[in-house]
Amino acid sequence: MRLLIVGPMGGQISAATKIALDQGAKVAHVDTIEQATAALRAGRGADLLMVDARLDIAALIAANEAEHIVAPVVAAGVGVDPTLAARAIRAGAREFISLPPDAELIGAILAAVACDQTTVIAEDPAMRQVISLADQTASSDASILITGESGVGKEVMARYVHQKSKRKAGPFIAINCAAIPENLLESELFGHEKNAFTGAVARRIGKFEEADGGTLLLDEISEMELRLQSKLLRALQERVIDRVGGTKPVPVNIRVVATSNRDLAQAVRDGEFREDLLFRLNVVNLRIPPLRERRNDIAALAAHFVAKYAKANGRSQLRLNEEALQQLLAHPWRGNVRELENTMHRAVLLASGPDIGPEAIRTPDGAPVGTRGHDLAARAADAADAARALVGRTVSEVEQDLILETLSHCLGNRTHAAMILGISIRTLRNKLKAYSDAGVAVPPPPNGQAFDAA
């Protein structure tokens, strides 16, 4: 855990630093929000920012977002000041800590940031085989490719590998290749020099350098364009990178883990992915089975999520009853572990007593999670209605409707829509641009963002 303390914090810096160090965190300190962004830009990364509540937290978060730097913020202020705390939360802080700092509270916040990042629950033999292979290969520096459907827990597995490796004391840096526009991804990965392009107001250290001594996760590697794949291949082979606008190579010491929910061998055949890069990344392959192929994990995962969200919502002693558990076991879980977690979060909130029954196991729209037989019958009826509606329409018209309806279902999130449609984010963006140019209304990204967060 890397903690960056920002501001004087009413003279309580030493006490907060000592508590964080005792909790196992690596602590750095800067005086101003400008210095904080500069430190993060320079590659001195942080997993959490503890910021003096008297500083302009909103400006700090905005400056970081402009640099595509993601780090949660907690505010700290002397004494109990509800007005100051409310202002900090409205500005974007996750929590407010009263100073002098309480060791137990800081420990809980640090633990919450790291919560579930490396917890892999494996009761099913299929998943235990994956864990065994991860344990066997984690101590090496071999590149690892983690594959599986969306929501199976690929990033959690990547963090597990990092914690089991000899690099666990180093940073774990993740970048989602599908979430960053192509024209920015090179700079995000390799960094840039000042004035390398319009808007490059200062040198920026990329993810490769930030991960030096640790592990770099390239999430959804299949979405990287071919030109960047060539540069990535050189970095993996020679262990040097070139900053955008740089004049000399920069050596890096990292272990690369990549993930994909697509068939990369097929992407190679389609000319969308370099075969030599696939060989370089796929030294070890960890295929995480979908939840429907490891049903023995469902009960353990459900219990884990119930305990997690019961604690977060101050509801102790909650547990699933047998009828609810059978309902979970009968569900197909197309969204895998992510869908199960969201379902259990809702169940904790909806439960009216100490037992979580079937009435609390609901879909996002409030409908009960149906049995497998009910789902099949409903889907068959829907399919028959849809087939009748397709008669007389062109393939391109049907494709456009499918893409736009899926995008609306995902609330404009391009990354999630591409996953559901089984196409690359690049293909989706190209089609949406064509629709927009033709005057077709296209759902905007969430929160008005120019691109989706992972």
N, C-alpha and C positions, 0 to 999 in steps of 0.2 A: 504494500500500500504506500503510495507516494502522496504526501500531504504538502500543499503549498499554502502557507499562512500569509495573508495580505493585509498590511496596515498595522498600526501600533497596538490596536485592541486594548486601549486603556492601560497599557503597561503590563498586561497579563500574558505577554508573549512567552516568557520563560516557563510559566506554569503550564500553558497549553502545549508547548513543545515537549516538555518532560513527560506529560501524560501520554501524548501521541507516540513518543519514542518508546515508552514502557509498553505500549500496546503493539509494538513491532512495526510502526510506520517509519518511513524515511521522510524527514521534515526539511523543508527549505522555507525561507522567509524573504519577502520583498515589502517595500514600504507603500507603493502606490499601485493603482490598477494598471497604469501604463507599463510599469515594470513587470507586473504579472503577465500581461499579454506578451511582452517582449521575451520573458523567460520561456513561456510556452512555445512561442514562435521559434526560439533558438534551440528547441529540442529538449529543454529541461521539463519534461512532461510531468503531469500530476493526475492522480486518480480522483482527487478531491481538493477543492479550494475552500479554506476557512477564511472568511473576509470580514474585516471590521465593518459593522453595520452602518457606521457613519459615512463610509465611502459610497460612491455611486455604483451600486451593484448592477443596476440595469445597464449602465454604460460598459461595465466590464464584460457582462454576458454578451452584449451586442458586438463588442470588439472581438471577442473570441469567436462568435458565430461567423463574423465576416472573414475570419481566417480559417473557418471550418475546424475550429478547435472545440472539442466537446469534453467538458469536465463539470460535474455537479458542484454547486456552490452551497455552503452553509454559512449563515451570518452569525456574528458573535458581537455581543455588546455588554457593557458593564451593568449589572443589576437587572431587574425585571422592568422593562420598558415596553408596554404593549404597543404603543404607537410606533416605536422604532422597529419592533419585531414585525408588526403588520406591514410596514413600509418595505422592509427587506423581503418578506414573502411575496408581496405584490411585484417586487422588482425581479423576482425569479429565483430567490434562494429556496432551497429545499427545507431547511430547518433554521431555527434560531436558538443559539446557545447563550445562556446567561453566564457572565463572568463575575467572579473567579470561576474557572471551569471545574465541572464535576467529572472526576475520572470515569465513573460508571457511564455517564451520558456520552462522553467523547468515545469511550470504548464501544458503546452500542452503535453510535453513528458510523464509526469506522467499520464495524462488523457488518452494518447494513449495506454499506457500499460494496463490500466484498461478498455479500450474501448470495448463495446459490451459483456463484460464478464458477466454482469448481466441484460442486456437488453432483455426482453422477450416481443415480439410483439404478441398480441392475439386479433384479431378482430373476429375470427370465434368462434361460441358458443362451439364447441368441445374443443378448446384450452382454452377458458375462464373457462370451468369446471376444467381443470387441474390446472390452476392458482389459482382458488378458493380453491381447496384442498391443494395446496402448501401453500397458505397464512394461511389456517386454522391449518396446522400441523407444520409449520416452527418453531414456538416458543417452541415446545417440544424438548426433546432429543431423541425421537424415531428414530430408524434407518429407512431410506427411500430407497426403490428400485425404480429406474427410468428405465423404459423399453421403447423400441421403435426401429425402424429401424435405420440403419446407416445414419447419417446426419440430424436427426430431431432436434438436439440441446439438448442432454441429459446433457452435461457438463454445458451448459449455464443455464439449469434449476437447476442443483446442486448448482451453484454459486448464483442463485437467492434465493434458500432456505437458503443458508448460510447468505446472506445479510439481510434476513427477520428474522433470528433467534437471540436469545439472545447471541449467540457466534460471532456475526458479527465483534466485535473488535478483535477477535482472528484470527489465521491464517487459510487460506483455502489451504489445501495441496492435490494435485491430483497425482495419480499414475496409469498408464495404465498397467493392469495385463497382457495384451496380448503382449505388446511391449518389455517386459524384459524377457530374458531367464530364465527358471525355476530355474537353479542353482544360479541365482543372486537375484531372486525375494524375497526370505526369508530375505536376508541381507538388501535389499532396504526397506522392510516393517518394520522389527523389529530391524535393526541395527546389529552391531557386535563389539566384543572386539578386541583389538590389538592381532595379531597372532592367531586369531580364525581359520584361514585357510590361504593357500598360497596367498600372495598378500594383506593380511589385515595388512597394515603397521601402522595403527592407529585406535583408536576407531572411529566408525562411528555411528552417531545417525540416526535411521530409520525414515520413514515417520510417524509412530504412535507417536513417541516422538516429532517430529517436529510439528505435528498438535495439540499438547497438548493445551487445552483451546479453540480449534477451531473445524474445520470440516475436516474430511479425506474422500476424494472421491476415491473409489476403482472402477476405470473405467474398463469395460469389465470383471467383476468378474467371469464370467463363464469360463474364460480361466485359472483359478488358479487350480493347481494340487490338488488332494485329500489330500495329506499329509499336504500341507500348509493350506488347508481349515480347518483341525482339529485345527491347531494352531491359525488360525484366530477366530474360534468359541470360543476358550478359552479366547482370548483377549476381545471379545465382551461380554462374560458372566461375566468374573471376573475383567475386566478393568485393567489387568496387561499384560505385554508382557515380553518375554525372548529374550535378544539379543543373536545372534549366538555366542557361546563361553562364554556366561555370566554365573555367578554363583548364581545370585539372581534375582527375578522378579522385574520389573520396573512398577510402577503404571502410568496409563495414563488417562487423562480426555478429551475424544473426543466424537464427534457425527459422526457416520458413514453414508455416503451416497454411495450407489453402483449403477452401471449402467450395463445394458446388452442389447444386440440386439438379443439375443437368447431366446428361450422358456426354462426357467430354470426348470419348472415342467417336461418338457420332458427330460431335462438333468438329473434330479433326477431319472426318470424312466430308463434312459439309464445307470445309475450307474456312471455318470460323475460329479455329484454334490450332496453334502450332503443335505439331506432333513432338518435336524435340523438347518443347517446354513441358508438355504432358509427361514425357519420360523423366524430365528433371524433377518435376513436382511429385510424381507418383512413385517415389521410392518405396513408401509404405502406404497402403490404402486402408483406411478405416471406414467401412460402410456401416452406417448406423441404420438398423432396420426401422421401418415405420412401426408405429405403436400397434397396429393390427397384427404385426408379425411377432410381437413380444407381449402378449396379453397378460403374462404373469407380472409384468411391471405396473399394470394399471392400478392395482390396489395400493401398492407401495407408493407410487407417485401421487395418487389421490390423497393418501394419508399425509404425505409430506406437505402438499399444498394446503390442505386443511389446517395443519398445525401452523404453517407460515402465516396464512392470512387471518387465522383466529388470533394469533399473537399480535399482528399488526392492527387488528380492530378491537383489541381488548376483550376478546371472547374466549375464555378458557374452557377446557373440558368438552369441546365440540368433537363429534366423531360421526362417521358414516354408519348408517344402519345397513343391515344385510340387503334389504330391498333396493336401497339406493346403489349399493355396490354392484348388485346384479344388473341394474340399469346401465351403469358405467361399462360393465364388461360386455354388454350387448351392443354398445354404440360403435360405429366404424372408425371414428376419430380421424377424419381426413386431414384435419389440421394438426394431428399428432400431439406431442407433449404441450405445445403452445395452446392448442384448443382445450386440452384437459385442464391446464393451469387456469385459464380464463373461466372455465366452467366451475371449477372448485372455488375460485374467488367469488363468483356470483353466489354459489351455494352457501358459503359462509355468511354472506350479507343477507341472504333470503331465509336462512334457517330461523325458525321461531323458538326452538328449544335446544337442549343439549345434543339431541340427535339430528343429523342431517338426513332427511328422508327424500323420496322421489320428487315430492312437490318442490324441493329447492334445486333440483337438477334441471336447469333451464338453458335454452339457447339464448343468444343475445337479444332476440326479439321477444323473449318472454315465454315462448312455447316450451313445453316439456321435451326433454331429450327423449326421442322415441326409441322403441325397440328396433332391432335390425329388420324384422319382418315388416313392421309398419313403414320404415324408411324405404324399403324396397318397393312396396306397393305404391307409396306416394310418388316415388321417383318414376315408376313405370307409367303412372297416370299422367304425370307432368310431361314425360317424354312423348307420349302419344299426342297430347295437345300441341306440343311444340312442333312435332312432325307435320301435323295438319296445317300449321301456320306457315310452314316453309314453302309450300307448293306455289309455283309461279314466281319465285324470287330468284335473283342471281346470286352466285356464290359470294361476290364482293359485297353485296348488300347484306347478306346474312353475316358475313365476317365482320362488317362494320358494326352491326347491331350487337353482336356477341362481345366485341371489344369494348364498346361504349357502355354496355350494361354491366360487364365485369368491372370496369373502372368505376362506375357509379356504386356498385356493391362494395368496392374497396375504398369508398370515400375519396377517390381521386389519387390514391397511392399507387404510383406507377410500378414500383418494385413488386408489391403484392399482386397486382393485376397480372403482370408478366408471368409470375410464378404460377398463378392459377391457369392462365392461358397456355402455358407450356412453351412460351417464346422468349427470346432474349429481350432485355430492357431496351436494347438498341433498336430492335425491330419494332417494338411497341412505340417508342418515341417517334420513329420515322412514319409509322402509320398515323399516329395522332397529329403529326405536323401536316400530313397530306389532307386529313379530314379538316383540320382548322383552316388550311389554305383554301379549301373548297367551300368554306363558309359553314361547316358543321360545328355545332356547339360541342365542345369537349370539356368534361368536368375538370376543374383546376386541381392542382396538387393540394394536399392538406395545408391549412394555415397560410395559403398563398405563397408557399415556398416555390422556388424555382426548380427544385428537385426534391425527391423523397429522401427522408432519413431511413436508415436501415431498420 
